[in-house]
Amino acid sequence: MDDFNACTSKEAPGYEDHVIDNYENALTGTINHDSTYTSPSTPELITDINLVKDEYQVECITCPADQFDATYDEYLAELENAGVQTIIDERTEYYGNN
């Protein structure tokens, strides 16, 4: 394992110690497996949320720098209108209890 970490760290010149630390840290603690949980409202809301995301992703990237904050705030408001908070609440409840 040490040889692997040392060899892999050479792929990021100047950051070798950080890469090794990341590998060592990744081997400690609790493993959280990816869940297959889907909140009950996701199938109903995801299409509208994805449409908003796709539209504002382009707008946030292409807007003038001085309009970014306002455009991002519009994006968040549109996500709220599309029901994203419902999904956040359902996921918070699920993951908070499991």
Backbone bond lengths (Angstrom), bond angles and torsions (degrees), N, CA, C in turn:
res aa  C-N    CA-C-N  psi(-1)  N-CA   C-N-CA  omega(-1)  CA-C   N-CA-C  phi
1 M - - - 1.442 - - 1.533 110.48 -
2 D 1.311 116.74 -41.05 1.464 119.86 179.81 1.532 111.30 -62.90
3 D 1.340 116.45 -39.68 1.469 119.94 178.13 1.528 110.70 -64.30
4 F 1.336 116.32 -42.51 1.463 120.30 178.28 1.522 110.58 -60.08
5 N 1.328 116.49 -47.92 1.470 120.39 -179.91 1.523 111.20 -60.29
6 A 1.323 116.70 -43.07 1.464 120.34 -179.21 1.529 110.90 -65.24
7 C 1.326 116.79 -43.13 1.478 119.79 179.67 1.527 111.06 -66.19
8 T 1.307 116.20 -44.45 1.465 120.46 -178.88 1.520 111.14 -64.57
9 S 1.319 117.05 -34.83 1.468 120.36 -178.02 1.525 111.89 -64.93
10 K 1.320 117.11 -23.79 1.470 121.11 -179.81 1.526 112.17 -69.92
11 E 1.338 117.16 -13.32 1.462 120.86 178.33 1.533 111.43 -75.08
12 A 1.339 116.25 -11.58 1.464 120.83 179.63 1.528 108.66 -125.79
13 P 1.341 117.08 74.72 1.465 120.42 -176.94 1.534 112.15 -54.32
14 G 1.297 114.79 132.59 1.457 120.91 -179.64 1.524 112.58 90.94
15 Y 1.327 116.76 -13.19 1.472 121.48 -177.90 1.527 111.25 -123.48
16 E 1.310 116.42 19.56 1.460 120.82 -176.39 1.532 112.35 -54.32
17 D 1.330 116.51 -45.75 1.466 119.49 -178.62 1.529 111.53 -63.16
18 H 1.326 116.62 -36.86 1.470 120.11 179.14 1.528 110.88 -67.09
19 V 1.325 116.96 -40.97 1.467 120.70 179.31 1.525 109.67 -63.13
20 I 1.320 117.60 -46.51 1.463 121.50 179.00 1.522 110.40 -61.25
21 D 1.324 117.31 -44.81 1.468 120.75 177.61 1.522 111.04 -59.58
22 N 1.340 117.25 -41.48 1.463 120.54 179.59 1.519 111.51 -62.60
23 Y 1.332 117.20 -42.97 1.463 119.81 178.12 1.521 110.92 -63.89
24 E 1.318 117.14 -43.01 1.464 120.21 179.95 1.524 111.25 -65.51
25 N 1.332 116.74 -40.86 1.470 120.08 178.43 1.522 111.57 -66.75
26 A 1.318 116.53 -32.85 1.462 120.36 -179.09 1.529 111.30 -67.71
27 L 1.318 117.41 -20.87 1.463 120.88 -178.69 1.519 113.25 -88.77
28 T 1.324 117.58 -0.72 1.458 120.61 -179.27 1.516 109.64 -113.68
29 G 1.301 115.95 163.55 1.464 120.24 174.47 1.511 113.09 87.95
30 T 1.297 114.55 -166.03 1.453 122.71 -176.36 1.516 110.22 -94.40
31 I 1.295 116.29 136.10 1.449 120.62 176.74 1.522 107.87 -88.89
32 N 1.316 116.34 124.85 1.459 122.07 175.56 1.513 107.83 -102.79
33 H 1.295 115.78 110.56 1.458 119.96 -179.73 1.520 109.87 -77.32
34 D 1.313 115.15 146.94 1.453 121.01 177.45 1.520 108.45 -62.51
35 S 1.287 115.84 131.67 1.452 121.17 -177.95 1.516 110.62 -90.55
36 T 1.294 115.63 152.29 1.455 120.27 174.27 1.523 109.97 -97.19
37 Y 1.330 116.83 11.71 1.466 121.38 -178.39 1.524 110.85 -66.78
38 T 1.315 115.66 134.43 1.451 123.11 171.55 1.516 106.70 -125.64
39 S 1.309 116.83 125.40 1.463 119.04 -179.29 1.523 109.47 -62.01
40 P 1.322 117.78 150.02 1.465 121.17 -176.16 1.530 114.17 -56.71
41 S 1.317 117.86 -32.02 1.463 121.20 -176.45 1.523 113.80 -86.97
42 T 1.320 117.67 -11.70 1.459 120.46 -175.48 1.533 113.37 -56.45
43 P 1.328 119.68 -50.09 1.477 117.89 -178.41 1.529 113.14 -58.87
44 E 1.306 116.40 -33.79 1.462 121.44 -179.02 1.534 112.31 -74.31
45 L 1.320 117.11 -33.92 1.470 121.71 -171.02 1.528 114.87 -103.85
46 I 1.322 118.03 -18.95 1.458 120.42 -168.15 1.532 113.33 -63.26
47 T 1.314 118.52 -34.00 1.467 119.80 -179.15 1.519 110.71 -63.42
48 D 1.326 116.90 -47.35 1.467 120.40 179.45 1.524 111.25 -65.05
49 I 1.324 117.13 -40.28 1.469 120.81 178.94 1.528 110.10 -63.51
50 N 1.321 117.18 -43.18 1.467 120.06 179.35 1.524 112.10 -65.62
51 L 1.327 118.13 -36.15 1.466 120.53 176.51 1.521 110.96 -62.96
52 V 1.331 116.40 -43.96 1.468 120.86 177.68 1.527 109.40 -62.98
53 K 1.320 116.59 -45.43 1.468 120.94 -179.23 1.521 111.16 -59.75
54 D 1.323 116.12 -46.49 1.465 119.65 -178.70 1.529 111.71 -63.28
55 E 1.320 116.98 -41.50 1.464 120.64 -179.72 1.524 111.44 -65.25
56 Y 1.330 116.16 -48.85 1.458 118.87 -174.34 1.520 113.14 -79.12
57 Q 1.309 117.79 -20.08 1.460 119.15 174.62 1.521 109.12 -61.14
58 V 1.311 116.64 -44.88 1.463 121.02 178.15 1.526 110.20 -67.58
59 E 1.324 116.88 -44.80 1.470 119.47 -178.21 1.520 112.21 -62.73
60 C 1.332 117.05 -40.84 1.465 119.61 179.83 1.528 111.90 -66.53
61 I 1.317 116.73 -33.43 1.461 120.43 -179.73 1.521 111.40 -76.49
62 T 1.330 117.34 -36.25 1.467 120.06 -172.71 1.520 114.69 -98.70
63 C 1.324 118.17 -8.48 1.470 118.60 -178.30 1.530 110.13 -72.26
64 P 1.336 117.06 156.19 1.467 120.10 174.31 1.535 109.98 -60.09
65 A 1.304 116.50 147.36 1.469 121.74 -176.04 1.519 112.42 -54.46
66 D 1.344 116.67 -37.81 1.463 118.74 -177.69 1.530 112.78 -73.77
67 Q 1.334 117.45 -8.05 1.465 121.08 178.12 1.531 112.80 -107.21
68 F 1.327 116.92 1.44 1.457 119.94 -175.69 1.527 112.25 -60.71
69 D 1.325 117.71 -50.31 1.465 120.17 -176.87 1.529 111.38 -59.08
70 A 1.310 117.09 -43.19 1.462 120.52 179.24 1.531 110.88 -66.13
71 T 1.318 116.96 -40.27 1.464 120.92 178.99 1.522 110.28 -66.31
72 Y 1.317 117.51 -40.97 1.457 121.20 178.78 1.523 110.64 -65.52
73 D 1.320 116.73 -40.11 1.467 120.18 176.55 1.528 111.26 -62.61
74 E 1.330 116.96 -38.66 1.470 120.85 175.36 1.530 110.14 -62.20
75 Y 1.314 115.64 -42.27 1.464 121.43 178.64 1.526 110.59 -58.18
76 L 1.319 117.01 -49.25 1.463 120.53 179.59 1.521 111.44 -61.53
77 A 1.325 117.11 -39.77 1.461 120.95 178.60 1.530 110.51 -64.84
78 E 1.315 117.45 -41.05 1.468 121.02 178.68 1.526 111.27 -66.78
79 L 1.326 117.44 -36.63 1.460 120.12 174.61 1.521 110.63 -62.11
80 E 1.323 116.12 -41.95 1.475 120.55 176.27 1.523 110.22 -59.60
81 N 1.329 116.78 -45.45 1.463 121.27 179.38 1.526 111.78 -62.55
82 A 1.323 116.38 -30.44 1.465 120.91 -179.60 1.524 112.25 -81.75
83 G 1.333 117.65 -8.70 1.465 121.07 174.96 1.504 116.33 100.72
84 V 1.312 117.89 17.75 1.460 120.00 -177.15 1.534 112.31 -61.66
85 Q 1.322 117.50 -31.31 1.468 119.26 -178.69 1.524 111.49 -64.13
86 T 1.312 117.22 -32.74 1.466 121.25 177.47 1.524 109.84 -60.61
87 I 1.331 116.34 -45.75 1.463 120.26 179.33 1.527 110.54 -66.06
88 I 1.316 116.89 -41.69 1.472 120.47 178.77 1.527 109.99 -60.50
89 D 1.314 116.82 -45.01 1.467 120.55 179.80 1.526 111.75 -62.59
90 E 1.330 116.48 -43.82 1.465 120.17 179.74 1.522 111.19 -64.42
91 R 1.312 117.56 -41.96 1.460 120.23 178.71 1.520 110.93 -68.30
92 T 1.323 117.48 -40.07 1.468 120.79 178.33 1.524 110.17 -60.33
93 E 1.326 116.28 -43.87 1.461 120.24 179.32 1.532 110.49 -63.91
94 Y 1.326 116.80 -45.01 1.475 120.67 -178.81 1.524 111.24 -63.51
95 Y 1.323 117.03 -52.62 1.456 120.05 -175.61 1.522 112.40 -73.64
96 G 1.325 117.18 -24.22 1.453 120.16 176.80 1.500 112.38 -73.18
97 N 1.325 116.73 -23.32 1.466 121.69 -178.55 1.530 112.85 -100.15
98 N 1.306 117.45 -5.92 1.473 120.51 -178.09 1.502 111.30 -116.30
